[in-house]
């Protein structure tokens, strides 16, 4: 049997294998690199997406709730619950859909930027992850509420993934070229 003290862990392992066959016994403990991220990096990226989604949702709700204050609802429109909102959408003018669109687009943009700022690696992918979460939420709302087809198409096509792309790009634009992850060239 081979006994070997692992670096940084002060553990003694007892395995009936040769040290060359087991990476744990070879004496090297993997550290952070782009091909093998540590658990801390993964958790930070997951937390970045969650916080980005939460922050974007706050912006979304602020703008959606600000809409009826800035642009009054039409006569007879009641938005107190989902069923009444679905029926009232027939009375809305295109101007009444402005703040919901701004809320969806602005929330996604801010959320993607937050995710890209907090992420330890793969910042752009984390930003797009927030965009996908918002797109799923938007798709669910379209199925629940309906609405005019022109708004549903504009909202789903323009408010989510393009804004997530922009949010991720805004974060990359502020970083020096040395900090931006470059894809590694694979030699065959």
Secondary structure, DSSP 4 states (H G I P E B T S, - for coil): -EEEEPTTT--EEEESS-GGG-TTTTT-----BTTB--HHHHHHHHHHHHHHHHHHHHHHHHHHHHHHHHSPPPTT---SSHHHHHHHGGG--GGGGHHHHHHHHHHHHHHHHHHHHH-SS-HHHHHHHHHHHHHHHHHHHHHHH---HHHHHHHHHHSSHHHHHHHHHHHHHTS-TTTS--PPPPP-
